[in-house]
Amino acid sequence: MPAIHPPRVLITQLRGLQAFATNVRRHIPRTQSRRVGSAPSSTSAKPPNKPHAVLPLEGITVVSLEQAIAAPFCTRQLADLGARVIKVERPEVGDFARGYDDRVNGMASHFVWTNRSKESLALDLKEKRDLATLMKVLERADVLVQNLAPGAADRLGLSFDKLHAKHPGLIVCDISGYGQDGPYRNKKAYDLLVQSEAGMLSVTGTESEPAKVGISIADIAAGMYALTNIMGALMQRNKTGKGRRIDISMLESMTEWMSFPLYYTFNGAPGPTPAGASHAAIYPYGPFECGDGSSVMLGIQNEREWTNFCTIVLEDASLKSDARFVTNSLRSQNRADLKQIIVGVFSRLSSAQAVEKLDKAAIANASVNDMKGVWDHPQLRARERWTTVGTPVGPVPALLPPGASSADVRMDAVPAVGQHNRDILAEFGIDT
């Protein structure tokens, strides 16, 4: 399995990537972003032009045969860091994720999220002329990403083995559900199916009914491991001059994220009991309803916090030495009794009063927000984490990538299908 570099190492690597950029930097016209301190809106105000810092991946060209979430999420982050990303789509219909829904002014929410800052090149790869066009574009590419069905890229002549002799520096990243070999190689793999195969559904929901994670977590995991492996491969190429193949499996990515419950069941031990929104092994750690009908999430991580919780929040110091609750393991075993006590106290408090008491006791807590609560989150507004990006239907709000400021990240428009065909074909001297 390809080596995965830790995040701190990756930060250092990003800063050094300029040194090995071997192709000419391409200054692609940019729709500049606008930072806003208030809650996001669909304003059509034109973002002001602002100079950008030199970005870590400027000069790196990524060609991506991508669809759905995993590969687009990976390449969007490469684009955020300054890479030129050429997204190859089917003519007219494009990436099928464009049709997932129409919640963003007629555009699909998944697509808007994962496809900013890319150039769309519409090609029918079943046509010899279009396949030849792609091969010509690959002559200047540093990275090829693809999440077609296993074997499809190889049949098109786009596997690492078939490209390496002609393009020895090319990094090829294959993303699939179960990997490019093995008995599950050809098995269809949607996010929920991989969650199920990786055991995620055994630790979510309740004892009576499993529940999937509400976001495409297997796709996101695969996209993140594709990103880190590509970054590592670029650094390796800086030392060796050679590209390499990366084989990313959604199942393996998701299983890595399941390492806690895997080790929890070490040597045949029973697995964690699904506990809904509560923690399976730590208690109290989860949501508790207050007297005003809203809920507060809280978590007790150690005995000092448990003592503070009993004396300040529950106002019953005797509970800290109650034989049912003197250790976390006992509190977890007797969670039904403890929950009844907590809810009884919280039923006399509003959520704001409960949070005030929890803060006074230095107990970790959080609001149970819906999406509106996240759009309006005061911390995101205070840190000016919202900006806008262009789309074919006008500007929309977007979150600045974690760790980035508006000066050191690229956030250009979401493209229409084939929007950049004319410019790309002209650049490569290909007749239209």
C-alpha positions as CSV (number, residue, x, y, z in Angstrom):
1,M,0.0,0.0,0.0
2,P,1.4,3.5,-0.9
3,A,3.0,5.3,2.0
4,I,0.9,8.0,3.6
5,H,2.6,11.1,4.9
6,P,1.5,12.6,8.2
7,P,-0.2,16.0,7.9
8,R,2.6,18.0,9.5
9,V,5.1,16.4,7.0
10,L,2.7,17.3,4.2
11,I,2.7,21.0,5.2
12,T,6.5,21.0,4.9
13,Q,6.2,19.2,1.6
14,L,3.8,21.7,0.2
15,R,6.2,24.5,0.9
16,G,8.9,22.8,-1.1
17,L,6.9,21.8,-4.1
18,Q,7.8,24.9,-6.1
19,A,11.4,23.7,-6.2
20,F,10.6,20.8,-8.4
21,A,7.9,22.2,-10.7
22,T,9.3,21.2,-14.2
23,N,6.8,22.8,-16.4
24,V,6.0,26.4,-17.0
25,R,3.6,28.1,-14.6
26,R,0.3,28.7,-16.3
27,H,-1.5,31.8,-15.1
28,I,-5.1,30.8,-15.6
29,P,-7.6,33.6,-15.5
30,R,-9.2,33.7,-12.1
31,T,-12.5,34.7,-10.7
32,Q,-11.2,36.2,-7.5
33,S,-12.9,35.4,-4.2
34,R,-14.5,37.7,-1.7
35,R,-14.2,37.2,2.1
36,V,-17.3,38.0,4.0
37,G,-17.7,38.4,7.7
38,S,-21.4,37.9,7.9
39,A,-23.5,34.8,7.1
40,P,-23.2,33.6,3.5
41,S,-25.7,34.8,1.0
42,S,-26.4,34.4,-2.7
43,T,-25.4,38.0,-3.4
44,S,-24.4,38.8,-7.0
45,A,-21.9,41.4,-6.0
46,K,-18.7,41.1,-8.0
47,P,-15.8,40.0,-5.9
48,P,-12.9,42.5,-5.9
49,N,-9.6,41.6,-7.5
50,K,-6.9,40.7,-5.0
51,P,-3.4,39.5,-5.5
52,H,-2.7,35.9,-4.7
53,A,0.4,34.5,-3.1
54,V,2.5,32.0,-5.0
55,L,0.6,28.8,-4.4
56,P,2.4,25.5,-3.5
57,L,1.2,23.5,-6.6
58,E,1.5,26.2,-9.3
59,G,3.2,24.7,-12.3
60,I,1.7,21.2,-11.6
61,T,-0.9,20.0,-14.1
62,V,-3.4,17.3,-13.2
63,V,-5.6,15.6,-15.7
64,S,-8.6,13.8,-14.1
65,L,-11.0,11.3,-15.6
66,E,-13.4,11.7,-12.8
67,Q,-17.0,11.4,-11.7
68,A,-19.1,11.3,-8.5
69,I,-17.1,12.3,-5.3
70,A,-13.9,10.6,-4.5
71,A,-11.7,11.7,-7.4
72,P,-13.3,15.2,-7.7
73,F,-12.8,15.9,-4.0
74,C,-9.1,14.9,-4.3
75,T,-8.5,17.1,-7.4
76,R,-10.5,20.0,-6.0
77,Q,-8.0,20.2,-3.2
78,L,-5.1,20.0,-5.6
79,A,-6.7,22.9,-7.4
80,D,-7.1,24.8,-4.1
81,L,-3.3,24.5,-3.7
82,G,-2.7,26.0,-7.1
83,A,-2.5,23.0,-9.4
84,R,-4.1,23.3,-12.9
85,V,-6.8,20.6,-13.0
86,I,-8.3,19.6,-16.3
87,K,-11.5,17.7,-15.7
88,V,-12.3,15.3,-18.5
89,E,-16.1,14.9,-18.8
90,R,-18.5,13.3,-21.3
91,P,-19.8,15.7,-23.9
92,E,-23.1,17.5,-23.1
93,V,-24.1,15.5,-19.9
94,G,-20.7,15.7,-18.1
95,D,-20.0,14.2,-14.8
96,F,-23.1,12.4,-13.7
97,A,-22.8,14.1,-10.3
98,R,-24.0,17.3,-12.0
99,G,-27.5,15.7,-11.9
100,Y,-27.6,14.5,-8.3
101,D,-29.9,17.3,-7.3
102,D,-30.6,21.0,-8.2
103,R,-30.4,22.6,-4.7
104,V,-27.8,25.3,-5.6
105,N,-29.7,27.6,-7.9
106,G,-30.3,24.6,-10.2
107,M,-26.9,23.0,-9.8
108,A,-26.1,19.9,-7.8
109,S,-24.8,20.4,-4.2
110,H,-22.2,17.6,-4.5
111,F,-20.9,19.0,-7.7
112,V,-20.6,22.6,-6.6
113,W,-18.7,21.4,-3.5
114,T,-16.1,19.3,-5.3
115,N,-15.4,21.0,-8.7
116,R,-14.4,24.6,-8.3
117,S,-11.2,25.9,-9.9
118,K,-11.2,23.3,-12.6
119,E,-11.1,23.4,-16.4
120,S,-13.8,21.2,-18.1
121,L,-12.7,19.4,-21.2
122,A,-15.5,17.4,-22.8
123,L,-14.3,14.3,-24.7
124,D,-15.9,11.1,-25.9
125,L,-13.1,8.7,-25.2
126,K,-14.7,6.0,-27.3
127,E,-13.9,8.2,-30.3
128,K,-10.3,7.9,-31.6
129,R,-9.9,11.6,-32.2
130,D,-11.0,12.5,-28.7
131,L,-8.8,9.8,-27.1
132,A,-5.8,11.1,-29.2
133,T,-6.6,14.6,-27.8
134,L,-6.4,13.3,-24.3
135,M,-3.1,11.6,-25.0
136,K,-1.7,14.9,-26.3
137,V,-2.8,16.7,-23.2
138,L,-1.1,14.0,-21.0
139,E,2.2,14.9,-22.6
140,R,2.3,18.0,-20.3
141,A,0.7,16.4,-17.3
142,D,2.3,15.7,-14.0
143,V,-0.6,13.6,-12.5
144,L,-3.4,11.5,-14.0
145,V,-6.3,10.7,-11.7
146,Q,-9.1,8.4,-12.7
147,N,-12.0,6.7,-10.9
148,L,-13.5,4.8,-13.9
149,A,-14.6,1.2,-13.4
150,P,-11.6,-1.1,-12.8
151,G,-10.0,-2.1,-16.1
152,A,-11.6,0.8,-18.1
153,A,-8.5,3.0,-18.0
154,D,-6.3,0.1,-19.1
155,R,-8.6,-0.7,-22.0
156,L,-8.2,3.0,-23.1
157,G,-4.4,2.7,-22.8
158,L,-4.4,5.0,-19.7
159,S,-3.0,2.6,-17.1
160,F,0.3,3.4,-15.5
161,D,1.9,0.4,-17.2
162,K,0.9,1.6,-20.6
163,L,1.8,5.2,-20.0
164,H,5.0,4.9,-18.0
165,A,7.5,4.2,-20.8
166,K,6.4,7.3,-22.8
167,H,5.8,9.5,-19.7
168,P,8.2,8.3,-17.0
169,G,7.5,11.2,-14.7
170,L,3.7,10.8,-14.8
171,I,2.0,9.9,-11.5
172,V,-1.1,7.8,-12.1
173,C,-3.7,7.6,-9.3
174,D,-6.4,5.0,-9.6
175,I,-9.4,5.3,-7.3
176,S,-11.9,2.5,-7.0
177,G,-14.3,0.8,-4.6
178,Y,-12.2,-2.3,-3.8
179,G,-8.9,-1.9,-5.6
180,Q,-7.6,-2.9,-9.0
181,D,-7.3,-6.6,-8.1
182,G,-8.7,-9.2,-5.7
183,P,-12.1,-11.0,-5.7
184,Y,-14.0,-7.7,-5.2
185,R,-12.3,-5.9,-8.0
186,N,-15.4,-5.7,-10.3
187,K,-18.0,-5.3,-7.6
188,K,-20.0,-2.1,-7.8
189,A,-19.1,0.2,-4.9
190,Y,-21.3,3.1,-3.8
191,D,-20.6,4.9,-0.6
192,L,-23.2,3.3,1.5
193,L,-22.2,-0.2,0.3
194,V,-18.6,0.4,1.2
195,Q,-19.7,1.8,4.6
196,S,-21.4,-1.5,5.1
197,E,-18.5,-3.7,4.0
198,A,-16.1,-1.7,6.2
199,G,-18.2,-2.3,9.3
200,M,-19.3,1.3,9.7
201,L,-22.9,0.4,10.0
202,S,-22.1,-1.9,12.9
203,V,-21.1,1.1,15.1
204,T,-23.7,3.6,14.0
205,G,-27.4,3.9,14.7
206,T,-28.9,2.0,17.6
207,E,-28.9,-1.6,18.7
208,S,-32.2,-2.1,16.9
209,E,-31.4,-0.3,13.7
210,P,-28.1,0.6,12.0
211,A,-27.7,4.0,10.4
212,K,-25.4,5.2,7.6
213,V,-23.2,8.2,8.1
214,G,-25.1,11.1,6.6
215,I,-22.3,12.2,4.3
216,S,-20.3,10.3,1.6
217,I,-17.6,9.3,4.2
218,A,-16.1,6.4,2.2
219,D,-15.7,8.7,-0.9
220,I,-14.2,11.5,1.3
221,A,-11.8,9.0,2.9
222,A,-10.6,7.8,-0.5
223,G,-10.3,11.3,-1.8
224,M,-8.2,12.3,1.2
225,Y,-5.8,9.3,0.8
226,A,-5.5,10.0,-2.9
227,L,-4.5,13.5,-2.1
228,T,-1.9,12.6,0.5
229,N,-0.5,9.8,-1.7
230,I,-0.2,12.2,-4.7
231,M,1.6,14.8,-2.5
232,G,4.0,12.1,-1.4
233,A,4.5,10.9,-5.0
234,L,5.3,14.4,-6.1
235,M,8.0,14.7,-3.4
236,Q,9.3,11.3,-4.3
237,R,9.5,12.3,-8.0
238,N,11.5,15.3,-6.9
239,K,14.1,12.9,-5.6
240,T,14.0,10.2,-8.3
241,G,12.6,11.9,-11.4
242,K,10.1,9.0,-11.7
243,G,6.4,8.9,-11.4
244,R,4.6,6.0,-9.8
245,R,1.2,4.3,-9.6
246,I,-1.1,4.9,-6.7
247,D,-4.0,2.4,-6.1
248,I,-6.6,3.9,-3.7
249,S,-9.5,1.7,-2.5
250,M,-12.6,3.1,-0.8
251,L,-12.7,0.0,1.3
252,E,-9.2,0.3,2.5
253,S,-9.6,4.0,3.2
254,M,-12.7,3.4,5.2
255,T,-11.2,0.4,7.1
256,E,-8.3,2.6,8.1
257,W,-10.8,5.0,9.7
258,M,-12.4,2.1,11.4
259,S,-9.2,1.2,13.3
260,F,-10.6,2.1,16.7
261,P,-13.5,-0.4,16.6
262,L,-11.2,-2.9,15.0
263,Y,-8.7,-2.8,17.9
264,Y,-11.6,-2.6,20.3
265,T,-12.6,-6.1,19.1
266,F,-9.0,-7.4,19.3
267,N,-8.6,-11.1,19.8
268,G,-12.4,-11.7,19.3
269,A,-13.6,-9.3,22.0
270,P,-17.2,-8.1,21.5
271,G,-17.6,-5.0,19.4
272,P,-18.9,-1.6,20.6
273,T,-22.6,-1.4,21.0
274,P,-24.3,1.1,18.6
275,A,-25.4,4.1,20.8
276,G,-27.0,6.5,18.4
277,A,-25.5,9.9,18.8
278,S,-23.8,8.9,22.1
279,H,-20.3,7.4,22.4
280,A,-20.2,3.7,22.5
281,A,-17.5,3.5,25.2
282,I,-17.5,6.8,27.1
283,Y,-20.4,8.1,29.1
284,P,-21.9,10.7,29.5
285,Y,-20.9,11.7,26.0
286,G,-23.8,12.6,23.7
287,P,-27.0,14.7,23.4
288,F,-29.3,15.5,26.2
289,E,-32.7,17.1,25.8
290,C,-33.4,20.3,27.8
291,G,-36.6,21.8,29.1
292,D,-37.1,24.0,26.0
293,G,-37.1,21.0,23.6
294,S,-33.7,21.6,22.2
295,S,-30.6,19.4,23.0
296,V,-27.1,20.0,24.2
297,M,-24.2,17.7,23.4
298,L,-21.7,17.2,26.2
299,G,-18.8,14.9,26.9
300,I,-17.0,13.8,30.1
301,Q,-13.5,12.6,29.4
302,N,-11.9,12.2,32.9
303,E,-12.7,11.9,36.6
304,R,-12.0,15.6,37.3
305,E,-14.7,16.6,34.8
306,W,-17.0,14.0,36.3
307,T,-16.6,15.6,39.7
308,N,-17.3,19.1,38.3
309,F,-20.3,17.8,36.4
310,C,-21.8,16.3,39.6
311,T,-21.2,19.3,41.8
312,I,-21.8,22.2,39.5
313,V,-24.1,21.0,36.8
314,L,-26.1,18.3,38.5
315,E,-25.7,20.0,41.9
316,D,-25.5,16.6,43.6
317,A,-21.9,15.9,44.9
318,S,-23.0,12.4,46.2
319,L,-23.1,11.1,42.6
320,K,-19.4,11.4,42.1
321,S,-18.9,8.5,44.7
322,D,-22.0,6.6,43.7
323,A,-20.9,3.0,43.2
324,R,-22.7,2.8,39.8
325,F,-20.7,5.7,38.4
326,V,-17.2,5.9,40.0
327,T,-15.4,4.9,36.7
328,N,-16.1,5.6,33.1
329,S,-16.6,1.8,32.5
330,L,-19.3,1.7,35.2
331,R,-20.9,4.9,34.0
332,S,-21.1,3.4,30.5
333,Q,-22.5,0.1,31.8
334,N,-25.1,2.0,33.9
335,R,-25.9,4.7,31.3
336,A,-29.6,4.2,31.5
337,D,-29.7,5.1,35.2
338,L,-27.3,8.0,34.7
339,K,-29.2,9.3,31.7
340,Q,-32.4,9.5,33.7
341,I,-30.6,11.6,36.3
342,I,-29.1,14.0,33.8
343,V,-32.4,14.4,31.8
344,G,-34.2,15.0,35.1
345,V,-31.9,18.0,35.9
346,F,-31.8,19.3,32.3
347,S,-35.6,19.2,32.0
348,R,-35.6,22.2,34.4
349,L,-33.2,24.1,32.3
350,S,-33.2,25.8,28.9
351,S,-30.4,24.8,26.5
352,A,-28.8,28.2,27.1
353,Q,-28.9,27.7,30.9
354,A,-27.5,24.2,30.5
355,V,-24.6,25.5,28.4
356,E,-23.9,28.2,31.0
357,K,-23.6,25.6,33.7
358,L,-21.5,23.3,31.6
359,D,-19.2,26.2,30.7
360,K,-18.9,27.1,34.4
361,A,-17.9,23.6,35.2
362,A,-15.4,23.5,32.2
363,I,-17.3,20.6,30.6
364,A,-17.0,20.3,26.9
365,N,-20.3,21.0,25.2
366,A,-21.8,21.9,21.8
367,S,-25.0,23.0,20.2
368,V,-26.8,20.3,18.1
369,N,-27.0,22.4,14.9
370,D,-28.9,21.8,11.8
371,M,-27.5,23.1,8.5
372,K,-28.9,26.6,9.0
373,G,-27.1,26.7,12.3
374,V,-23.8,25.9,10.5
375,W,-24.4,28.5,7.7
376,D,-25.0,31.1,10.5
377,H,-22.3,29.8,12.9
378,P,-20.8,32.8,14.8
379,Q,-17.3,31.2,15.0
380,L,-17.1,30.8,11.2
381,R,-18.3,34.4,10.7
382,A,-15.9,35.8,13.3
383,R,-12.9,34.0,11.6
384,E,-14.1,35.2,8.2
385,R,-14.2,31.7,6.8
386,W,-16.8,32.3,4.1
387,T,-16.0,33.5,0.6
388,T,-17.8,33.3,-2.8
389,V,-17.0,31.3,-5.9
390,G,-18.4,31.7,-9.4
391,T,-20.6,29.1,-11.1
392,P,-22.4,29.0,-14.4
393,V,-25.5,30.3,-12.6
394,G,-23.8,33.0,-10.6
395,P,-21.7,33.3,-7.4
396,V,-22.4,31.1,-4.4
397,P,-20.9,31.0,-0.9
398,A,-18.1,28.7,-0.2
399,L,-16.0,27.8,2.9
400,L,-12.3,28.6,2.8
401,P,-10.3,25.3,3.0
402,P,-9.2,24.5,6.6
403,G,-5.8,26.0,7.3
404,A,-5.9,28.5,4.4
405,S,-6.5,32.2,4.1
406,S,-7.9,33.9,1.1
407,A,-4.4,35.0,0.1
408,D,-2.9,31.5,-0.1
409,V,-5.7,29.4,-1.7
410,R,-7.2,29.3,-5.2
411,M,-11.0,29.4,-5.3
412,D,-12.0,29.9,-8.9
413,A,-15.3,29.2,-10.6
414,V,-17.2,25.8,-11.0
415,P,-17.1,25.1,-14.8
416,A,-19.8,24.3,-17.2
417,V,-19.5,21.1,-19.3
418,G,-16.8,21.6,-21.9
419,Q,-16.4,25.3,-21.0
420,H,-12.7,25.2,-21.7
421,N,-12.6,23.0,-24.8
422,R,-11.8,25.8,-27.2
423,D,-8.9,27.2,-25.1
424,I,-7.4,23.8,-24.2
425,L,-7.5,22.5,-27.8
426,A,-6.0,25.8,-29.1
427,E,-3.2,25.6,-26.5
428,F,-2.3,22.1,-27.6
429,G,-2.5,22.9,-31.3
430,I,-5.5,20.6,-31.9
431,D,-8.0,21.6,-34.6
432,T,-11.6,22.0,-33.5
